[in-house]
Amino acid sequence: MPILSETTDAVTTLTIERTHRRNALDLPTLEELDAAVTTAVEDGARALVLTGAAGHFCAGADLTELEDVSFTERLAEVLVHLAGVPITTVAAISGSCMGLGMQLALACDLRVVEDGARFAVPVAKLGLMVDKWTLERAARFWGEGAARHMVLTAGVLDHEDAWRLGFAQRRGGLDVALDLARDAVPLAPLSQLGSKLGMDSPTGPDPTYDEAFARAWASSDLTEGQRAFTERRSPVFEGR
């Protein structure tokens, strides 16, 4: 199976293992990844780490099997699903992070980047386009100048660029990404989900965020957090 799943201490690690293609994804692997994300959440994972095997995150879509726009349409659904899961997601990036790999990294909440990682969105080399969701997130997470550089000139950026421009939140490998994911595990689930909704919502009034805000402020977790602070102990949150 090209997607390996392992859960330890409420952190699920999903590893793309198509090393013969530098972990480029075909449609069956994309579907398997989507299903694995769903299973992780349903089984109670509190954080998720996405990575690739054998020194590469994901070199993109497997163009030997990419025939029409239907793959891109399905990919858009998978990316929105990954971005919207109610837990913290971390991309542990090494080696190639190109095209579809970049899109997966953009769908995650946080990114840990290893020295030697390389990033590109080479659609102009292929006559393709990515969806607007990808362009918007690339501009937000890289900065618009870097995003235009990659999309319009097929420019390749490296790990130093990722760190300098704020795309990466930590330097290092999978172990660092796992530590970052573990930091999220004991925190308040309603606060995390509501904050994700707020950061991904358009500017202006947002009833969905307002509902999440009210739910967090009325939750038992808020009471527990306040009590734990007063009692000088670690809170135990239940997501309600």
C-alpha positions in Angstrom: 0.0 0.0 0.0 1.5 3.4 -1.0 0.1 5.2 2.0 1.4 4.0 5.3 -0.4 5.0 8.5 0.9 4.8 12.1 -0.6 6.3 15.2 1.4 6.9 18.4 0.2 9.1 21.3 -2.8 10.4 19.3 -0.5 11.6 16.5 -1.1 9.8 13.1 1.8 9.8 10.6 0.8 9.2 7.0 3.8 8.4 4.8 3.6 8.5 1.0 5.6 5.5 -0.3 5.8 5.5 -4.1 9.6 5.8 -4.1 9.9 4.7 -7.7 8.2 8.0 -8.7 9.7 10.2 -5.9 6.3 9.8 -4.2 4.4 11.4 -7.0 0.7 10.5 -6.7 -1.6 8.8 -9.1 -5.4 8.7 -8.6 -5.5 5.4 -6.6 -2.9 6.8 -4.2 -4.7 10.1 -3.9 -7.9 8.2 -3.0 -6.0 6.1 -0.5 -4.5 9.3 1.1 -7.9 10.9 1.4 -9.3 7.7 3.0 -6.4 7.6 5.4 -7.0 11.1 6.5 -10.7 10.3 7.2 -9.8 7.2 9.2 -7.2 9.1 11.3 -9.8 11.6 12.4 -12.5 9.0 12.9 -10.2 6.9 15.1 -9.5 9.9 17.4 -6.1 11.2 16.2 -5.5 14.7 17.7 -2.8 15.6 15.2 -1.6 14.4 11.8 1.8 14.4 10.2 2.1 14.0 6.4 5.5 13.0 5.0 7.1 11.0 2.2 9.4 8.0 2.2 13.1 7.8 1.1 14.0 11.4 1.2 11.3 13.0 -0.8 8.0 14.6 0.3 6.1 14.4 -3.0 7.3 15.2 -6.5 3.9 16.1 -7.8 1.2 14.3 -9.8 2.3 11.1 -11.6 2.1 12.6 -15.2 2.4 9.1 -16.7 -1.2 8.5 -15.6 -2.6 12.1 -15.7 -5.0 12.2 -18.7 -7.6 15.0 -18.1 -8.9 17.6 -15.8 -10.9 15.1 -13.7 -7.8 14.3 -11.7 -7.3 18.0 -10.8 -11.0 18.2 -9.9 -10.7 15.3 -7.5 -7.4 16.6 -6.1 -9.2 19.9 -5.3 -11.7 18.0 -3.2 -9.0 16.1 -1.4 -7.0 19.2 -0.6 -10.0 21.0 0.9 -10.8 17.9 3.0 -7.2 17.8 4.3 -7.2 21.5 5.0 -10.5 21.3 6.9 -10.0 18.4 9.2 -10.7 19.4 12.9 -7.1 18.6 14.1 -3.7 20.1 13.6 -1.8 18.9 10.5 1.9 19.1 9.9 3.8 18.5 6.7 7.3 17.0 7.2 9.1 18.0 4.0 12.3 16.8 2.6 13.7 16.5 -1.0 11.2 17.3 -3.7 8.0 19.2 -2.9 6.8 20.0 -6.4 3.4 20.7 -7.9 0.9 18.4 -6.1 3.4 18.0 -3.3 3.4 21.8 -2.8 -0.4 21.6 -2.8 -0.4 19.0 0.0 2.0 21.1 2.0 -0.2 24.2 1.5 -3.2 22.1 2.8 -1.4 21.4 6.1 -1.5 23.9 9.0 2.2 23.8 9.7 5.4 22.9 7.8 8.7 21.5 9.0 11.4 21.7 6.3 14.6 19.7 6.1 17.8 21.1 4.5 17.9 20.3 0.8 14.2 20.5 0.3 13.1 22.1 -3.0 9.8 23.7 -3.9 8.1 24.5 -7.2 4.8 25.0 -9.0 5.9 24.3 -12.6 2.5 24.4 -14.2 3.7 26.9 -16.9 6.2 24.2 -18.1 3.3 21.8 -18.7 0.5 24.1 -20.0 -1.5 23.3 -16.8 -3.2 25.5 -14.2 -3.8 24.9 -10.5 -7.1 25.9 -8.9 -7.6 29.3 -7.3 -7.6 27.8 -3.8 -3.9 26.7 -4.4 -2.9 30.1 -5.7 -4.5 31.9 -2.8 -2.8 29.7 -0.2 0.5 29.9 -2.0 0.3 33.7 -1.9 -0.6 33.7 1.8 2.0 31.2 3.0 4.9 32.1 0.7 4.1 35.8 0.0 2.7 36.9 -3.3 6.1 37.7 -4.8 7.4 34.2 -4.2 4.2 32.6 -5.4 4.3 34.6 -8.6 7.9 33.6 -9.1 7.1 29.9 -8.9 3.9 30.0 -10.9 4.9 32.4 -13.7 8.5 31.5 -14.2 8.6 27.9 -12.8 11.2 29.1 -10.3 12.5 26.6 -7.8 12.9 27.7 -4.2 14.9 26.0 -1.5 14.8 25.3 2.2 16.4 28.6 3.0 13.7 30.4 1.0 11.0 28.5 2.9 12.5 29.6 6.2 13.2 33.2 5.2 9.8 33.7 3.8 7.8 32.1 6.6 6.6 29.0 4.7 8.3 26.8 7.2 7.6 27.0 10.9 10.4 24.7 12.0 13.7 23.4 10.5 14.4 19.6 10.6 13.1 16.2 9.8 10.2 13.9 10.8 11.3 13.9 14.4 10.9 17.6 14.6 7.5 17.4 12.9 6.3 14.8 15.3 7.4 17.0 18.3 5.4 19.9 16.8 2.4 17.7 16.3 2.6 16.4 19.9 2.5 20.0 21.1 -1.0 20.3 19.7 -2.4 17.1 21.1 -3.2 18.2 24.7 -4.7 21.6 23.7 -8.4 22.5 23.5 -10.0 20.9 20.3 -12.8 23.5 20.0 -10.2 26.4 20.2 -8.1 24.7 17.5 -11.0 24.0 15.2 -12.5 27.4 15.6 -9.1 29.1 14.9 -8.6 27.1 11.8 -12.1 28.1 10.6 -11.3 31.7 11.3 -8.0 31.8 9.5 -9.4 30.1 6.4 -12.6 32.2 6.2 -13.0 35.2 3.9 -12.7 38.7 5.2 -15.9 40.0 6.6 -18.8 38.5 8.6 -18.6 34.7 9.0 -21.5 33.0 10.7 -19.6 29.7 10.8 -16.7 31.3 12.7 -19.2 33.1 15.0 -20.8 29.8 15.8 -17.5 28.2 16.6 -16.5 31.2 18.7 -19.7 31.0 20.8 -19.3 27.2 21.2 -15.8 27.5 22.5 -16.8 30.3 25.0 -19.7 28.2 26.2 -17.8 24.9 26.5 -16.9 22.7 29.4 -13.3 23.0 28.1 -13.2 26.7 28.9 -14.3 25.9 32.5 -11.6 23.2 32.7 -9.0 25.5 31.3 -9.8 28.2 33.9 -9.9 25.7 36.7 -6.6 24.2 35.7 -5.0 27.6 35.5 -6.2 28.4 39.0 -5.1 25.0 40.4 -1.7 25.3 38.6 -2.1 22.0 36.7 -2.3 20.9 33.1 -5.9 21.0 31.8 -7.6 17.9 30.4 -9.7 18.9 27.5 -12.5 16.8 26.0 -13.7 18.9 23.0 -17.1 19.8 24.4 
